[in-house]
Amino acid sequence: MGSCVSTSSRSTCSSGSNGETVSPSCFCGQKRTRRTFSDHVVSLQHLPSIPNRIFMNGKSRTSCIFTQQGRKGINQDAMVVWEDFMSEDAIFCGIFDGHGPHGHLVARKVRDVLPIKLLSFLHSYQSRSNGSNTTCFKGNLKRSDGGDSEKDCSAEDKLNSIWRDAFLKSYKAMDKELRSHPNLDCFCSGSTAVTIVKQGSSLFMGYIGDSRAIMGSRDSNDSMMAIQLTVDLKPDLPREAERIKRCKGRVFALQDEPEVPRVWLPFDDAPGLAMARAFGDFCLKEYGVISIPEFSHRLLTDRDQFIVLASDGVWDVLSNEEVVEIVSTAPTRSSAARILVDSAAREWKLKYPTSKMDDCAVVCLFLDGKMDAESDYDEQNFSSATLQSNHSGNAIESDDGQKSEPSLQRNFTVRSSEENDAYGRLPVDAERNEETVAAEDQNWLGLEGVTRVNSLVQLPRFSEERPNPEIL
């Protein structure tokens, strides 16, 4: 998997060769004696063997992950949990839902490279600010009731600015690397991304597309409630639609699926992308589809219990409340992700028996940092399920594709099983910087739209009057 490591992150690679280390007082706010930033960097060429990083069905100290192939072909979902990310109290989690003929490759490429780029930009910032009085990457921010409140706000604003910049730059660099990749065709293939970093009591989130993150938390009556952390970035959100139309792209739904708005080329009824932001999909990057993430920061409390990241195969059939209920009542924490995927699979069969089930991928992160003690019998059951799922289509795939790996309201629209997608390629290099989403867009939440099964509709057609531009 060494080929999955970015070759463009020069600052990361050079730091490993120079043996540089990061000040233990930064990044975590506590003294560290075991792992340093460079420990990760040295191991990047052996990415799958990095300690405390999981990307296949299983569990870690604080989380469990599980994916299951749908009935549309190869599993295009990817997932990762990376504990001790950047520091011993930092955890990176991500879900990536690929689409298009090479979507599975795009999703895995982003899964492997995006965290590295985020580390690289944070390391670069730390190197520039080393020895100065700038804000360290401390996760345990707490507001003071005394005279230091203004200083606390200033420190929090500075921290947010650093993380926002790191997420924006890493997402931009990731999309740029995909566009110039010599062996990976991303012109009509792409991937969503919902990524979080939990450090201490701080939660930093960056996301594009329509994969979703929610949190299970206890209310004042000690009852579990669902809190949606991300917005489903669909083309019909007012701000997204305005940008796409301003860039000459078109947004409309097909007659046989009126609830599914899609993005179309200005000169052809293709490709019909059902999301407003994504990695790849360069055939639409000139026409309003962007890879600039939405960023948000949240301070966690003792009432917050767990976070669930999932691809839209789960949200197609389960509501946020149902997901929180399933995870909170799972017999063991380590089985929560698997049970959630199994529940989604059953709902697919009940609600849409004639439709193709979508791929499902789930990450469950428990915020108290604990996993339950299980019997050997429970462990063996989980291992057997994991092994069976891996044999059914979740094997590792390299970048060249030689092997296959395997809203508060429920979404209802599903394409029929007879439909077959076709794709093409059209190179475009366009990405615009813009501000984060306005408050009114946050209230929209993408709930009025629906999640679709097929992300693209058809291959763009090129006539003699409009030849295919030179492929990058």
N, C-alpha and C positions, 0 to 999 in steps of 0.2 A: 504493500500500500504506500510505499515511499513516493510513488508517482502522484499521489493525491496531495502532496505538500506543495504549497505555492512557491514558485521560483521567483516571484516578484517581491516577496517580503524581505528585501535585502537587510533591513535593520534587524530583523529577527535572526536571520542566518549569520550575519556578521557578529551579532552579540554572542552567539554560541561559539564561534571560532575564536573570539577574543577573550572568552572566559569571563565576561562581565557579569556582575551580580547586581541585584536591586536591593536598596536599603531595606533591611527587615522591618524597620519602623513604618514604612509606607506600605500601601496596598491592603494592609489588614489591621493596623493599629495595635499590633502585639508582636512580641519578639518571636522570631522563628529560628529554629535551629536545625531543621531537617531539609526541607525543600526550598529552593530559591527559584527565581524567575528563570535563570539559565538552565536549571535542571530540566525544565520543560523544553527549552529551546534545543538542548543537545539531543533530546529524544524525538524530535519532530520527524526525522527520517524514518523512524519506527513507530509511526502514529498509533497503530492498533495496540501496541504493547505498552503505551504510556500508562503508568499506574493510575487507578481510580478513574479511568475513562471507559465507558461502556457504550456500545452502539448496536448491540444485538440484544435479543430478548433475554432479560435477566434482571438483576437487581444490584444496587450498590449499598453503601452505608445509609444513605438517606433517601433513596428513590428506587422505583422499579419502572421498567420500560417494556413495551410489547408491541409488535406489529404483526399483521396478518394480511396476506395477499387477498385481493378481491377476485372478481370473476371477469376482469377486463384484460387480463394478461399479466405481464410481469409487475411485481410490486414496485411502485414508483415512490413510495414513502421512505423517508430516512429519518433517523432520530439519533440523539446523542445526549449523554450526561457526562460531564467532565468535572469531577470533584477535585479539590485542591487546584482550582483554575486560578492562576495568577497568585494565589495565596491560600493558606490552609483553611480559611473560613469562606472562600469564594467557590461558588458552584455555577457552572454554565450548563444550560439546558436548551435544546433546540429540537423543533419538528420541521421537516422539509418535505413538501408534497410536490413531486414532479409531475409534469404534463407534457404531452407531445411525444414524438417517436423516441426521443432520447431523454425523456424526463427523468427516468430512473438514474441515469448517469449524472445529470445536472444536480439532482437532489443530493446524491452522495458526494459529489464534488464540493457542493456548498457546505454540507455537513462537515467535511474534513478540513476545508480551507478557511471558511469564515471565522471560526474561533481562533485560528492561528493569526489571521489578519487583525482581529480585535486585540489579541495579545501584543502583536507587533506595534500597533499604534499606541497602546497604553505604555508599553515599554519605551517607545520613542519619546513620549511625553515625560515619563519619569526620568529618562536620561537627560533631557533638556532642563528639567526643573531640579535635578539633584543638587543638593547643597543650598537651595534657595528656600524661601519661606512660603512657597506655594502650597496649595492644599494637597495633602496626600490622599490616596484612594481608601479612605477609611469608610467602612460600611456601617459602623455603629454610631450614626448621627442621632443625637437626642437634643430636643429643644429645651432650653433652660428657661425657667420662670424668672430668673434674676436679671441683672443688668447686662448679661452677655447675650441676650436674645438677638440683638442686631448682628453680632459677630457670628452667632450660630446660623442665622439666615444667610449671611454672606458666605460662610463656608459651604452651606448646602447648595447655594446657587453656583458657587465655583465648582463643586463636585458634579452637579448636574451638567454644567457646561462641558466639563472634561469628558464625561461619559457620553453625552450627546454627540460631541465631536468625534469620539472614537467609533461609535456606532455608525454615524454617517459616513465617515471615511472608510471604514472596513467594508460596508455594504457597497460603496461606490467602487472600491478596489476589487471586490469580488466580481461585480458585474463586468468590469473592464477585463479581468482575467478570463472570464468565460467568453467574452467577445473575441479575444485574440487567441483562444486555445486552438492549437493546430489540429487536434484530433477529436474535438467535441463540437458537434453541430448544434448550436443553440438558437438558430434563427427562428425556428417555429417550435422550439422546446424550451421549457423553463421550469421554475420551481418557486413555490412560496417559501416563506421563512418566518417562524415565530421563535425568537431567541430571548432568553432571560439570563441575567447574572444576579444571583443572590449573594450578597456579601454582608455579613452581620445582619442588621435589621433593615438594610436597604435592598430594594429590588429594582433593577434596571432592566428595561424592556425595549427591544427593537423588533419591528415586524413589518412584513409586506405580504400581500395576498390575503387569502381567506382561511388559513389555518388559525386556530384560536387558542387563547390561554384564559383560564378562569381560576378563581380561588375559592376554596371552601373555608368559610369563617363562621364563628359563632356570634349570634346577635346578643342583645341584652338579656334575652330569656334563655340563653345558652343553647339555642336551637341552631342547627346548621343552616347556612344560607349560601347562595351562589353569588359571587361577584365577578362580573366579566371584566377582564383586564385589558383586552385588545379589541380593536374594531375590525369587523370583516370588511376589508377594503375592496368593495365591489364597484363596478362601473356606474351604478345608479346613485351612489352617494353624491350629494350636490356638488361638493368641492372636487371630487374626482371627475365627475361628468363634465364640469366646467373646464377643467384643465384639458381633458381629452378633446373636447370640441374646439377649444382654442387652438389646439395643435392639428386641426383638420381631421382628427379621427372621428369615427361615428359610433354612437351608442344606441343600440336598439335590441329588442328581443325578437326571436323568431315566432311565427304564428303558433307553432305546436308547443312552444314553451314560453308563454307570455310573461311569466314571472322571472325569467332568467335574462337580465340585461347582459349584453356582450359588447366587446370592442371590435370594430371592423375597420379595415383599410378604407381610405377615402375613395378609391377607384375600383374596389372589388368587395363583394360580400364574403370576405374571408379575413382573418382566420376565425373570428368569433370567440375571442378570449373572454372568459367569464370572470376576470378579475382586473383591477385597475393598476396593480403594482405586482411586479414579479422579477426575479432574476431571469436573464435570458430573454426569450421572445423578442429578438431584435428586429423582427419584421414590423413591430409596432412601436419601437422606441422613438421613432420620429413623430409618432401620432398620439402621444400623450401617456402611454404606458411607461412607468418609471420604476426604478429600483431603490428610490430614496425611502428609507424606513420611517415609520412613525416611531417616536421615542417617548417614553414616559418613565417616571421615577416614583416609587411608592415606598413609604416607611411602613414596615410590617409591625404588627402588634401581637400581643400574646393570644388574642382571639383568632388570629389567622392560623389555620391548621395545615392546609396543603394547597399545592398548585397543580393543575392539570393542563398539560399542553396536548393538543390532538389535531390531527388532520381532519378535513371536512367529511371524511367517511364516517366519522363518529357523530359530527354535528348534523349530518343529514337526517338522522333518525332519533337522536337523543337531545333533549333540552339541557341547558346548563344545570337546572335543578336536579334533573334525573341523573346527570353525571356525578354531581356532588353526593347525591344519595347513594349511588352505587359504590363510589370510592370510600365513603365514610362508613359504610356497613360491610365492607369486604371482610371476610373472616381473618385474613392476615394482610398486612400492609404490602408485603412482597408480591402478593397475588392480585393487587388492586388493578394494575394496568391490564393484566390478562383477563380478569373478570369483566372489566369495562369493554374490552374489544369483543369478548364473547357475547355480552349483552347487546352491543351494536349489531353484531352478526345476526342474532336472533331477531332483532327488530327489522333488519333488512328483509329477512325471509317472510316475516309476518305482514309488513306494510307494502313491500314491493316484490312480490314473488316472481313476477315476470321480468324484472329488471336486473341488471348486472350490479352486484354488490361492489362498492368502491373499496379501495385499499384503506386500511385503518392503522394508525400508529398513535401510541399514547405514551406520554411521560408523566408519571406521578411523583412529585417532589414533596416530601413531608418536612414542614418547616421547623419542627422541633429537633430535626437532625437524628431521629431515632428510627430504627426498624424493629419490628416485633421479634420475639424469640419464637422460633417455630420448631416443630418436631421434625425428625428425619422423614416421616411419612409425608408431611406437607412439602418439604424440600424436594423429595423425589417426585411428587406429583407435578410441581412446577417445572422441574428439570425435564420431565417427560413431555410436558406440553410444549416447552421451549424447543426441544429437539424435534418434535413432530412438526412444529411450525417451520423450523428452519429447513427441514427436508422438503416441505411443501412449497418452498419458493423464496426463502430468505437468505440464500447463500450470498457471500460477499462478491461484489463485482468491481473490477478494475475500471479505470477511466476509459480504456479503449473498448469497453463493452464486450469483452470476450466471454465473461461469465455473467450469469443473471442472479440478481438478488431479489432472491425473492424480495349566540344571540339569545336572547332569553326565550325565543320561540323556536319550536322545531321547524326544520326546513322540509318542504313537501314535494318539490318538483324533481322528478327523476326521468332521465331519458330512457327510451325503450332498449331492450337487449339486442334488437336487430341493427342498431345504428353502428356505423363504423367510421372512425375518424381518418382523415387524410391530411397530410401536412406537406409544407414546402419550406423554402428558405429564401429570405430576403435580408441582406445585411443592412443594418442601420446603426449608427453610433450617435445616440442622442440621449442626454440626460440633463435635466435642469435642476438647479438647486432651488429649493423653496422652503418656506417656513413650515413648522409643524402644524398639525390640523387645528382649526379653530374650535372654540368651545362648543359651538352649535353642531359641528360635525361629530364631536365626541358623543353628543346626545343622540345622534342618529343611529349609531351602533350597527348599521347595516342590517337591521332586523327586518326591514320591510322587503329586502331582497331575499333570495333563496340560494342555497348552495346547490350546485349542479354536479352531475356525475362526470360529464365530458367537458373538459376545460376548453377545448378547441373544436371547431366545427368542420372546417375543410381547408384544403390547400389553396393558397393564393394563386390565381391564374395570371400568367404573364403573356401579353400579346407582343407582336412585333413593334407596335408603337410604344410599348413600355417594357423594354428588355430587362432581364434580370441584371442588376448591378454586379460589379465585381465582388466576388465572395472574399471576405477577409480571411 
